[in-house]
Amino acid sequence: MTGDLGFKTLEPLRNVLGNRFINAGVAEQNMISVAAGLTLEGMNVWVYSIAPFCYARPFEQIRNDICHHSLPVKLVGNGGGYAYGPMGASHHALEDYGSLLTLPTLRAYIPAFADDLCSLVPRLQDIENPAYLRLGRCEKPAGQDAGKYSPWRKLLPGNGIPLVLVGPIAGEYWKTCLELPEDARPTLWVLSELPVDDLDTIPGELLDQAIVQGLCIVEEHTAQGSAGQQLSRLLLTSNVLPRYFWHFHSVGYPSGTYGSQTFHRRESGIVARQVLDKLGFVS
Amino acid sequence: MSPSSGKNISDGLNSDSFRELSRTTRLRLLAMHYHAGVGHIGGNLSSIDTMLYVHHCLMKPEDVFILSKGHAAGALYVTLWTLGVLSDEDLDTFHADASHLPGHPPPGYFKDIPISTGSLGHGFPVASGIALARKLLQKSGQVFCLCSDGEWQAGSNWEALIFSRHHNLTNLVLLVDMNGLQGFGTTSATASLNDLKRHFETFDLEVVELNGHSFDSLKEMNALPNGKRAVYLLNTVKGKGVSFMEDRLEWHYLPLTIDLYQKAVRELRE
């Protein structure tokens, strides 16, 4: 299903699916409820829209009709964070997974790179609970291999504190850190699944590094409901105490002006060089 | 209590036996609400005859019923009680702690309650999804959806109406409880919805107006318009059957005192 979006993207899918491809029109509340009804009858439903139209407008339908029934509807929100840049605030999704993860049984998936979808999509097809798939622009540096998809991945070794990136923003950090010598850069990790609610899912190497050196997490999302909040809570309640804890996140529109995704990242202080500067890796 | 679908279709009802069924069920509804100390009685009494008729005289085992006006959950529970799906012991848990019978239909427990409702404007869109799935999967069975009249102030319902018309969901039967009262006034004073019939006709629905308390009138639903999308506007009275509740806004909310409960029971038994 699509909420009247997907021009020059979904046409091949529409051609393959035939009458199983439904343009529900500019009517997202109905689209989500219809998706619930289709799923109740045993159909495997994916719903696509620009991220804010996918989760914010029909939030109650997601809560009542999908999540209260634990229906395995796949919500696909394109353009997480500031990805729709100059389109303005209505098209940004700064609080999407934080809001949705308050709902029962839903999990959020935030692929960092285009290749991740080759693993994620087949997996989501068979899940038993609601899912939110947050899509963004792949920023993977040319010629680099991110390895096999997993919820936590080490992208780049370094000598400094571990830096955890949520979703596609990892690409920009990867590219920037490749320009730094290994002994003068952070270890880069990418996190692609939320909530972070089980210590056993976090790589032991990362936890060891956090205890000795500290931990930094960066994401294109508001602080409230963020991966950083989830991670800090989990660590504290598990009595795993990082030496330091830094959290860099979206702060909205501090200047009241609008621009590209990079402009908004810069205003939030989450561009790679800004964060690396604060952490003492570059000047 | 256990999830069940032990429906026993009683298609031999006539006007007299339906009236008796309606009376008995009303008494059980009032007892349940009185003992639970909760209101929402008026909208239950306006829609209870429709729910009884649809479940006893219209639905086949493969059909689905969606109660979009979830605040009439009590009427649905006692209707399922008349079918043997719920027991007296089940009804005694209405509104209690650890109950499967809360004030609005619960999610995922009863096969006969496929979707939880309570926030208005959800049932009809979900019903549209079920109906579309059945059409795509070539499954038989009608989807009946009972809404309130005030509920048609919700935009999601109009989204679903556009959608169901576009997909020509002839297996979806819309029922509207036209009791004329909503949460804080009459529907006409709140949003001038008196012309719902005309609005539905513009969506190419076959609109049929019925007396929502008359067996002989409700019987017209047995002749579902073949190949057409239908909506039944059920003219009803909020609080129907209890004189001091009839057409009174406050009985959208009020629980029964013991004196009023006894008075209502006396009326229904006479």
Chai-1 contact restraints between the chains, C-beta under 6 A:
chainA,res_idxA,chainB,res_idxB,connection_type,confidence,min_distance_angstrom,max_distance_angstrom,comment,restraint_id
A,A27,B,E159,contact,1.0,0.0,6.0,A-B,restraint_1
A,Q29,B,S156,contact,1.0,0.0,6.0,A-B,restraint_2
A,Q29,B,E159,contact,1.0,0.0,6.0,A-B,restraint_3
A,N30,B,P125,contact,1.0,0.0,6.0,A-B,restraint_4
A,N30,B,S156,contact,1.0,0.0,6.0,A-B,restraint_5
A,N30,B,E159,contact,1.0,0.0,6.0,A-B,restraint_6
A,N30,B,A160,contact,1.0,0.0,6.0,A-B,restraint_7
A,N30,B,F163,contact,1.0,0.0,6.0,A-B,restraint_8
A,S33,B,H122,contact,1.0,0.0,6.0,A-B,restraint_9
A,S33,B,P125,contact,1.0,0.0,6.0,A-B,restraint_10
A,S33,B,V126,contact,1.0,0.0,6.0,A-B,restraint_11
A,V34,B,P125,contact,1.0,0.0,6.0,A-B,restraint_12
A,V34,B,S128,contact,1.0,0.0,6.0,A-B,restraint_13
A,V34,B,G129,contact,1.0,0.0,6.0,A-B,restraint_14
A,A36,B,V126,contact,1.0,0.0,6.0,A-B,restraint_15
A,A36,B,G129,contact,1.0,0.0,6.0,A-B,restraint_16
A,G37,B,V126,contact,1.0,0.0,6.0,A-B,restraint_17
A,G37,B,G129,contact,1.0,0.0,6.0,A-B,restraint_18
A,G37,B,I130,contact,1.0,0.0,6.0,A-B,restraint_19
A,L38,B,G129,contact,1.0,0.0,6.0,A-B,restraint_20
A,L38,B,A133,contact,1.0,0.0,6.0,A-B,restraint_21
A,L40,B,P114,contact,1.0,0.0,6.0,A-B,restraint_22
A,L40,B,I130,contact,1.0,0.0,6.0,A-B,restraint_23
A,E41,B,I130,contact,1.0,0.0,6.0,A-B,restraint_24
A,E41,B,A133,contact,1.0,0.0,6.0,A-B,restraint_25
A,M43,B,A133,contact,1.0,0.0,6.0,A-B,restraint_26
A,N64,B,S119,contact,1.0,0.0,6.0,A-B,restraint_27
A,N64,B,H122,contact,1.0,0.0,6.0,A-B,restraint_28
A,D65,B,H122,contact,1.0,0.0,6.0,A-B,restraint_29
A,D65,B,V126,contact,1.0,0.0,6.0,A-B,restraint_30
A,H68,B,P107,contact,1.0,0.0,6.0,A-B,restraint_31
A,H68,B,S116,contact,1.0,0.0,6.0,A-B,restraint_32
A,H69,B,P107,contact,1.0,0.0,6.0,A-B,restraint_33
A,H69,B,G108,contact,1.0,0.0,6.0,A-B,restraint_34
